């Protein structure tokens, strides 16, 4: 379940992250501005990616958003910090657009690192009955 929760979070967060980094690099933003934009969009897309299925399952929007906020925030923060830290450490990663190979190389490395670091975080949270475990029953999953 921890791997599944981490992958789910990675997909949701990476949508905002990719959009933010792409906008920032094309607009000529400084690396810190890119990180702020990408991080903000990661939270928005990550929360939306987790909230939407709950709302579709007849949970009220604000109830679902509150549950997702409680369940996913630590995982999202972990991914954003690791992803952007790796991106910032790769020379040229924030200086190229999505057509340049260094962009995709840095994205793959950063997202893989974010997954690897967030996986034990999610495992620990699930083991304690927190994190994705809070939303698990609302998604209709019954695996362990």
GROMACS elastic network, one bead per residue, 0.5 to 0.9 nm:
[ bonds ]
;  ai    aj funct       b0    kb
    1     4     6  0.50680   500
    1     5     6  0.60158   500
    1     6     6  0.84598   500
    1   122     6  0.88051   500
    1   123     6  0.77932   500
    1   126     6  0.79720   500
    1   132     6  0.83943   500
    1   133     6  0.85980   500
    1   143     6  0.72707   500
    1   144     6  0.60570   500
    2     5     6  0.50551   500
    2     6     6  0.59807   500
    2     7     6  0.84808   500
    2   119     6  0.61706   500
    2   120     6  0.76069   500
    2   121     6  0.85459   500
    2   122     6  0.54475   500
    2   124     6  0.84427   500
    2   125     6  0.87004   500
    2   126     6  0.69199   500
    2   132     6  0.79636   500
    3     6     6  0.50760   500
    3     7     6  0.60657   500
    3     8     6  0.84946   500
    3   115     6  0.86500   500
    3   119     6  0.60838   500
    3   120     6  0.88208   500
    3   122     6  0.79854   500
    3   123     6  0.78597   500
    4     7     6  0.51257   500
    4     8     6  0.60568   500
    4     9     6  0.85535   500
    5     8     6  0.50477   500
    5     9     6  0.61298   500
    5    10     6  0.84817   500
    5   119     6  0.81366   500
    5   122     6  0.70156   500
    5   123     6  0.87661   500
    5   131     6  0.87424   500
    5   132     6  0.61161   500
    5   133     6  0.88844   500
    6     9     6  0.50766   500
    6    10     6  0.59629   500
    6    11     6  0.85835   500
    6    75     6  0.75779   500
    6   115     6  0.64002   500
    6   116     6  0.87790   500
    6   118     6  0.64627   500
    6   119     6  0.55568   500
    6   120     6  0.89999   500
    6   121     6  0.88619   500
    6   122     6  0.65367   500
    6   123     6  0.87803   500
    6   132     6  0.88296   500
    7    11     6  0.61231   500
    7    12     6  0.85860   500
    7   115     6  0.70789   500
    7   119     6  0.84969   500
    8    11     6  0.53111   500
    8    12     6  0.63256   500
    8    13     6  0.86249   500
    8    46     6  0.87930   500
    8    49     6  0.82398   500
    8    50     6  0.81058   500
    9    12     6  0.51487   500
    9    13     6  0.59342   500
    9    14     6  0.82423   500
    9    46     6  0.63026   500
    9    47     6  0.87920   500
    9    49     6  0.80176   500
    9    50     6  0.78463   500
    9    72     6  0.76312   500
    9    75     6  0.71761   500
    9    76     6  0.68644   500
    9    79     6  0.84775   500
    9   115     6  0.88311   500
   10    13     6  0.52048   500
   10    14     6  0.57009   500
   10    15     6  0.85428   500
   10    46     6  0.79646   500
   10    75     6  0.88981   500
   10    76     6  0.80582   500
   10    79     6  0.73550   500
   10   111     6  0.75151   500
   10   114     6  0.77498   500
   10   115     6  0.66285   500
   10   118     6  0.88841   500
   11    14     6  0.52522   500
   11    15     6  0.64803   500
   11    46     6  0.77641   500
   11    49     6  0.82396   500
   12    15     6  0.57156   500
   12    16     6  0.74055   500
   12    42     6  0.73865   500
   12    43     6  0.86060   500
   12    44     6  0.88196   500
   12    45     6  0.55285   500
   12    47     6  0.74892   500
   12    48     6  0.76107   500
   12    49     6  0.51689   500
   12    50     6  0.74887   500
   13    16     6  0.56277   500
   13    17     6  0.61674   500
   13    18     6  0.86731   500
   13    39     6  0.86063   500
   13    41     6  0.78469   500
   13    43     6  0.65014   500
   13    44     6  0.79713   500
   13    45     6  0.57315   500
   13    47     6  0.81381   500
   13    49     6  0.81828   500
   13    76     6  0.68551   500
   13    79     6  0.78117   500
   13    80     6  0.79168   500
   14    18     6  0.57543   500
   14    19     6  0.82773   500
   14    42     6  0.64196   500
   14    45     6  0.80115   500
   14    46     6  0.78869   500
   14    80     6  0.89941   500
   14   111     6  0.76223   500
   15    18     6  0.54008   500
   15    19     6  0.62733   500
   15    20     6  0.85952   500
   15    41     6  0.80332   500
   15    42     6  0.68237   500
   15    45     6  0.63461   500
   15    46     6  0.78978   500
   16    19     6  0.51128   500
   16    20     6  0.59255   500
   16    21     6  0.84874   500
   16    37     6  0.88485   500
   16    38     6  0.61924   500
   16    39     6  0.75649   500
   16    40     6  0.77039   500
   16    43     6  0.73785   500
   16    44     6  0.70250   500
   16    45     6  0.52938   500
   16    46     6  0.74909   500
   17    20     6  0.51320   500
   17    21     6  0.60712   500
   17    22     6  0.83891   500
   17    35     6  0.86358   500
   17    37     6  0.81863   500
   17    39     6  0.63759   500
   17    40     6  0.82690   500
   17    41     6  0.61861   500
   17    42     6  0.50433   500
   17    43     6  0.88091   500
   17    45     6  0.85351   500
   17    80     6  0.81233   500
   17    83     6  0.87169   500
   17    84     6  0.89054   500
   18    21     6  0.52823   500
   18    22     6  0.59378   500
   18    23     6  0.84550   500
   18    38     6  0.71632   500
   18    41     6  0.88606   500
   18    42     6  0.84801   500
   18   107     6  0.82580   500
   19    22     6  0.51572   500
   19    23     6  0.60378   500
   19    24     6  0.84206   500
   19    37     6  0.89753   500
   19    38     6  0.70165   500
   19    41     6  0.75350   500
   19    42     6  0.87793   500
   20    23     6  0.51976   500
   20    24     6  0.59307   500
   20    25     6  0.84736   500
   20    34     6  0.66109   500
   20    35     6  0.78976   500
   20    36     6  0.85070   500
   20    37     6  0.53667   500
   20    39     6  0.75928   500
   20    40     6  0.81542   500
   20    41     6  0.62611   500
   20    42     6  0.80162   500
   21    24     6  0.50099   500
   21    25     6  0.59335   500
   21    26     6  0.83887   500
   21    34     6  0.57417   500
   21    35     6  0.74043   500
   21    37     6  0.74856   500
   21    38     6  0.56062   500
   21    94     6  0.73265   500
   21    97     6  0.85149   500
   21    98     6  0.89787   500
   22    25     6  0.53325   500
   22    26     6  0.60832   500
   22    27     6  0.84317   500
   22    34     6  0.86702   500
   22    38     6  0.87315   500
   22    94     6  0.89070   500
   22    96     6  0.88593   500
   22    97     6  0.63535   500
   22    98     6  0.65527   500
   23    26     6  0.52760   500
   23    27     6  0.59662   500
   23    28     6  0.85132   500
   23    29     6  0.85049   500
   23    34     6  0.80675   500
   23    37     6  0.85790   500
   23    38     6  0.87248   500
   23    97     6  0.88446   500
   24    27     6  0.51247   500
   24    28     6  0.60785   500
   24    29     6  0.50427   500
   24    30     6  0.78071   500
   24    31     6  0.82158   500
   24    33     6  0.72972   500
   24    35     6  0.85343   500
   24    37     6  0.73348   500
   24    38     6  0.80331   500
   24    94     6  0.81107   500
   25    28     6  0.51040   500
   25    29     6  0.60082   500
   25    30     6  0.81927   500
   25    31     6  0.84784   500
   25    34     6  0.72185   500
   25    94     6  0.60184   500
   25    95     6  0.60780   500
   25    96     6  0.63156   500
   25    97     6  0.57744   500
   25    98     6  0.85976   500
   26    29     6  0.77712   500
   26    95     6  0.87768   500
   26    96     6  0.80306   500
   26    97     6  0.61832   500
   26    98     6  0.88478   500
   28    34     6  0.89971   500
   28    95     6  0.78586   500
   29    32     6  0.79922   500
   29    33     6  0.57811   500
   29    34     6  0.60010   500
   29    94     6  0.86592   500
   29    95     6  0.89190   500
   30    33     6  0.52697   500
   30    34     6  0.62990   500
   30    35     6  0.87616   500
   30    94     6  0.80208   500
   30    95     6  0.86907   500
   31    34     6  0.50138   500
   31    35     6  0.61669   500
   31    36     6  0.86875   500
   31    88     6  0.72580   500
   31    94     6  0.60326   500
   31    95     6  0.82163   500
   32    35     6  0.50332   500
   32    36     6  0.62330   500
   32    37     6  0.86349   500
   32    88     6  0.88545   500
   33    36     6  0.51470   500
   33    37     6  0.61561   500
   33    38     6  0.84612   500
   34    37     6  0.51425   500
   34    38     6  0.58590   500
   34    39     6  0.82332   500
   34    94     6  0.76298   500
   35    38     6  0.51352   500
   35    39     6  0.57609   500
   35    40     6  0.83554   500
   35    80     6  0.87171   500
   35    84     6  0.62876   500
   35    88     6  0.86046   500
   36    39     6  0.51546   500
   36    40     6  0.60644   500
   36    41     6  0.85825   500
   37    40     6  0.52234   500
   37    41     6  0.61999   500
   37    42     6  0.85029   500
   38    41     6  0.51575   500
   38    42     6  0.59599   500
   38    43     6  0.87135   500
   38    80     6  0.83975   500
   38    84     6  0.84640   500
   39    43     6  0.63924   500
   39    44     6  0.87672   500
   39    77     6  0.86249   500
   39    80     6  0.59806   500
   39    81     6  0.84184   500
   39    84     6  0.80920   500
   40    43     6  0.53435   500
   40    44     6  0.64556   500
   40    45     6  0.87995   500
   41    45     6  0.60206   500
   41    46     6  0.82020   500
   42    45     6  0.52584   500
   42    46     6  0.56660   500
   42    47     6  0.82726   500
   42    76     6  0.76535   500
   42    80     6  0.73018   500
   43    46     6  0.50695   500
   43    47     6  0.59195   500
   43    48     6  0.83114   500
   43    73     6  0.81833   500
   43    76     6  0.67501   500
   43    77     6  0.82393   500
   43    80     6  0.85664   500
   44    47     6  0.54179   500
   44    48     6  0.60530   500
   44    49     6  0.85176   500
   45    49     6  0.58653   500
   45    50     6  0.85820   500
   46    49     6  0.51508   500
   46    50     6  0.64335   500
   46    51     6  0.85702   500
   46    72     6  0.81570   500
   46    76     6  0.70972   500
   47    50     6  0.52766   500
   47    51     6  0.58576   500
   47    52     6  0.84577   500
   47    65     6  0.72405   500
   47    68     6  0.64537   500
   47    69     6  0.69792   500
   47    72     6  0.74804   500
   47    73     6  0.83962   500
   47    76     6  0.87397   500
   48    52     6  0.58196   500
   48    53     6  0.89350   500
   48    65     6  0.82076   500
   48    68     6  0.88899   500
   49    52     6  0.58730   500
   49    53     6  0.75462   500
   50    53     6  0.63504   500
   50    54     6  0.72340   500
   50    64     6  0.85667   500
   50    65     6  0.83423   500
   50    68     6  0.63881   500
   50    72     6  0.82028   500
   50   135     6  0.87243   500
   51    54     6  0.53718   500
   51    55     6  0.62957   500
   51    56     6  0.86952   500
   51    61     6  0.75050   500
   51    64     6  0.56363   500
   51    65     6  0.56513   500
   51    66     6  0.89577   500
   51    67     6  0.83612   500
   51    68     6  0.62095   500
   51    69     6  0.89750   500
   52    55     6  0.51517   500
   52    56     6  0.60999   500
   52    57     6  0.85460   500
   52    61     6  0.82936   500
   52    64     6  0.82044   500
   52    65     6  0.88670   500
   53    57     6  0.61154   500
   53    58     6  0.89142   500
   53    59     6  0.89331   500
   53    64     6  0.89971   500
   53   138     6  0.86468   500
   53   139     6  0.70898   500
   54    58     6  0.67401   500
   54    59     6  0.55871   500
   54    60     6  0.80473   500
   54    61     6  0.80393   500
   54    64     6  0.59087   500
   54    65     6  0.87022   500
   54   135     6  0.81405   500
   54   138     6  0.64910   500
   54   139     6  0.67944   500
   55    58     6  0.52204   500
   55    60     6  0.58855   500
   55    61     6  0.56907   500
   55    63     6  0.87941   500
   55    64     6  0.64223   500
   55    65     6  0.88486   500
   56    59     6  0.71231   500
   57   138     6  0.74533   500
   57   139     6  0.76346   500
   58    61     6  0.87832   500
   59    62     6  0.85384   500
   59    63     6  0.67117   500
   59    64     6  0.60463   500
   59   138     6  0.85804   500
   60    63     6  0.52416   500
   60    64     6  0.60030   500
   60    65     6  0.85000   500
   61    64     6  0.51434   500
   61    65     6  0.60153   500
   61    66     6  0.85465   500
   62    66     6  0.59911   500
   62    67     6  0.84814   500
   63    66     6  0.52198   500
   63    67     6  0.62347   500
   63    68     6  0.86340   500
   64    67     6  0.51139   500
   64    68     6  0.60710   500
   64    69     6  0.84482   500
   64   135     6  0.87959   500
   65    68     6  0.50526   500
   65    69     6  0.59203   500
   65    70     6  0.85709   500
   66    69     6  0.50246   500
   66    70     6  0.62811   500
   66    71     6  0.85429   500
   67    70     6  0.52484   500
   67    71     6  0.60165   500
   67    72     6  0.84207   500
   67   134     6  0.72784   500
   67   135     6  0.70582   500
   68    72     6  0.55457   500
   68    73     6  0.76742   500
   68   131     6  0.84861   500
   68   132     6  0.83912   500
   68   134     6  0.82966   500
   68   135     6  0.71963   500
   69    72     6  0.56127   500
   69    73     6  0.55739   500
   70    73     6  0.61964   500
   70    74     6  0.83437   500
   70   130     6  0.84151   500
   70   131     6  0.71145   500
   70   134     6  0.83909   500
   71    74     6  0.76693   500
   71    75     6  0.82699   500
   71   125     6  0.87183   500
   71   130     6  0.64218   500
   71   132     6  0.55720   500
   71   133     6  0.76533   500
   71   134     6  0.61086   500
   71   135     6  0.70789   500
   72    75     6  0.53791   500
   72    76     6  0.60896   500
   72    77     6  0.86139   500
   72   122     6  0.89427   500
   72   131     6  0.58021   500
   72   132     6  0.67654   500
   73    76     6  0.50890   500
   73    77     6  0.60221   500
   73    78     6  0.84788   500
   73   131     6  0.82743   500
   74    77     6  0.51401   500
   74    78     6  0.60761   500
   74    79     6  0.85967   500
   74   118     6  0.87816   500
   74   121     6  0.79311   500
   74   122     6  0.84279   500
   74   131     6  0.79121   500
   75    78     6  0.51320   500
   75    79     6  0.62199   500
   75    80     6  0.86485   500
   75   118     6  0.59604   500
   75   119     6  0.84447   500
   75   121     6  0.67942   500
   75   122     6  0.65176   500
   75   131     6  0.78920   500
   76    79     6  0.51291   500
   76    80     6  0.60796   500
   76    81     6  0.85654   500
   76   118     6  0.83242   500
   77    80     6  0.51393   500
   77    81     6  0.60792   500
   77    82     6  0.85169   500
   78    81     6  0.53659   500
   78    82     6  0.61598   500
   78    83     6  0.83775   500
   78   114     6  0.71798   500
   78   117     6  0.73614   500
   78   118     6  0.59227   500
   78   121     6  0.80782   500
   79    82     6  0.52562   500
   79    83     6  0.57172   500
   79    84     6  0.82655   500
   79   111     6  0.79351   500
   79   113     6  0.83865   500
   79   115     6  0.69926   500
   79   117     6  0.75459   500
   79   118     6  0.61612   500
   80    83     6  0.51795   500
   80    84     6  0.58979   500
   80    85     6  0.81164   500
   80   114     6  0.74759   500
   81    84     6  0.54923   500
   81    85     6  0.58116   500
   81    86     6  0.85017   500
   81   114     6  0.80689   500
   82    85     6  0.50112   500
   82    86     6  0.60668   500
   82    87     6  0.84816   500
   82   110     6  0.70915   500
   82   111     6  0.82797   500
   82   113     6  0.67215   500
   82   114     6  0.51936   500
   82   115     6  0.88985   500
   82   117     6  0.75017   500
   82   118     6  0.86844   500
   83    86     6  0.53584   500
   83    87     6  0.61893   500
   83    88     6  0.86328   500
   83   107     6  0.81420   500
   83   109     6  0.84281   500
   83   111     6  0.58099   500
   83   112     6  0.83989   500
   83   113     6  0.68461   500
   83   114     6  0.53218   500
   83   115     6  0.89090   500
   84    88     6  0.59173   500
   84    89     6  0.84573   500
   84   110     6  0.72022   500
   84   114     6  0.89961   500
   85    88     6  0.51421   500
   85    89     6  0.62460   500
   85    90     6  0.89380   500
   85   110     6  0.79633   500
   86    89     6  0.50677   500
   86    90     6  0.64819   500
   86   106     6  0.76906   500
   86   107     6  0.88544   500
   86   109     6  0.74904   500
   86   110     6  0.52272   500
   86   111     6  0.87372   500
   86   113     6  0.77054   500
   86   114     6  0.86919   500
   87    90     6  0.54488   500
   87    91     6  0.82356   500
   87    92     6  0.88240   500
   87    93     6  0.59090   500
   87    94     6  0.71831   500
   87   106     6  0.60274   500
   87   107     6  0.72156   500
   87   109     6  0.82602   500
   87   110     6  0.60088   500
   88    91     6  0.73200   500
   88    92     6  0.85230   500
   88    93     6  0.69903   500
   88    94     6  0.72413   500
   89    92     6  0.89349   500
   89    93     6  0.81925   500
   90    93     6  0.56177   500
   90    94     6  0.84418   500
   90   102     6  0.87069   500
   90   106     6  0.66638   500
   91    94     6  0.79280   500
   91    95     6  0.83818   500
   91   102     6  0.87933   500
   92    96     6  0.64313   500
   92   102     6  0.71166   500
   92   103     6  0.79966   500
   92   106     6  0.89841   500
   93    96     6  0.60906   500
   93    97     6  0.85998   500
   93   102     6  0.60768   500
   93   103     6  0.53919   500
   93   104     6  0.86418   500
   93   105     6  0.84895   500
   93   106     6  0.59983   500
   93   107     6  0.82518   500
   94    97     6  0.78694   500
   94   103     6  0.75236   500
   95   103     6  0.83796   500
   96    99     6  0.77740   500
   96   100     6  0.59744   500
   96   101     6  0.85297   500
   96   102     6  0.71430   500
   96   103     6  0.60098   500
   97   100     6  0.57915   500
   97   101     6  0.88864   500
   97   102     6  0.87922   500
   97   103     6  0.64314   500
   98   101     6  0.76637   500
   98   102     6  0.86227   500
   98   103     6  0.57521   500
   98   104     6  0.68705   500
   99   102     6  0.88665   500
   99   103     6  0.74927   500
   99   104     6  0.82388   500
  100   103     6  0.55969   500
  100   104     6  0.71878   500
  101   104     6  0.53392   500
  101   105     6  0.60944   500
  101   106     6  0.85051   500
  102   106     6  0.58662   500
  102   107     6  0.83371   500
  103   106     6  0.52755   500
  103   107     6  0.60853   500
  103   108     6  0.87049   500
  104   108     6  0.60864   500
  104   109     6  0.85316   500
  105   108     6  0.53384   500
  105   109     6  0.62858   500
  105   110     6  0.85570   500
  106   109     6  0.51714   500
  106   110     6  0.58925   500
  106   111     6  0.84235   500
  107   110     6  0.51108   500
  107   111     6  0.59219   500
  107   112     6  0.83235   500
  108   111     6  0.53403   500
  108   112     6  0.59805   500
  108   113     6  0.84749   500
  109   112     6  0.52275   500
  109   113     6  0.61089   500
  109   114     6  0.85888   500
  110   113     6  0.51558   500
  110   114     6  0.61119   500
  110   115     6  0.86641   500
  111   115     6  0.61592   500
  111   116     6  0.86195   500
  112   115     6  0.51395   500
  112   116     6  0.62166   500
  112   117     6  0.86951   500
  113   116     6  0.50865   500
  113   117     6  0.61457   500
  113   118     6  0.84309   500
  114   117     6  0.53320   500
  114   118     6  0.59227   500
  114   119     6  0.84016   500
  115   118     6  0.51967   500
  115   119     6  0.58912   500
  116   119     6  0.54701   500
  116   120     6  0.75464   500
  117   120     6  0.64002   500
  117   121     6  0.70995   500
  118   122     6  0.61311   500
  118   123     6  0.85164   500
  119   122     6  0.51966   500
  119   123     6  0.60829   500
  119   124     6  0.86338   500
  120   124     6  0.60209   500
  120   125     6  0.84816   500
  121   124     6  0.52590   500
  121   125     6  0.62639   500
  121   126     6  0.86817   500
  122   126     6  0.60050   500
  122   127     6  0.83780   500
  122   130     6  0.86516   500
  122   131     6  0.65519   500
  122   132     6  0.72967   500
  123   126     6  0.52170   500
  123   127     6  0.60183   500
  123   128     6  0.86221   500
  123   131     6  0.87804   500
  124   127     6  0.50782   500
  124   128     6  0.63164   500
  124   129     6  0.87726   500
  124   130     6  0.83995   500
  124   131     6  0.86903   500
  125   128     6  0.51567   500
  125   129     6  0.63187   500
  125   131     6  0.50913   500
  125   132     6  0.75378   500
  125   133     6  0.77036   500
  126   130     6  0.51763   500
  126   131     6  0.57336   500
  126   132     6  0.62342   500
  126   133     6  0.51844   500
  126   134     6  0.82423   500
  127   130     6  0.73718   500
  127   133     6  0.82727   500
  128   131     6  0.84416   500
  128   133     6  0.85657   500
  129   132     6  0.82771   500
  129   133     6  0.55098   500
  129   134     6  0.68171   500
  130   133     6  0.53230   500
  130   134     6  0.55906   500
  130   135     6  0.89017   500
  131   134     6  0.58120   500
  131   135     6  0.76848   500
  132   135     6  0.54043   500
  132   136     6  0.59047   500
  133   137     6  0.75544   500
  134   137     6  0.72926   500
  134   138     6  0.82619   500
  135   138     6  0.53734   500
  135   139     6  0.66725   500
  136   139     6  0.54880   500
  136   140     6  0.70160   500
  136   141     6  0.61933   500
  136   142     6  0.79424   500
  137   140     6  0.54599   500
  137   141     6  0.61958   500
  137   142     6  0.72863   500
  138   141     6  0.77909   500
  139   142     6  0.88919   500
  141   144     6  0.87760   500
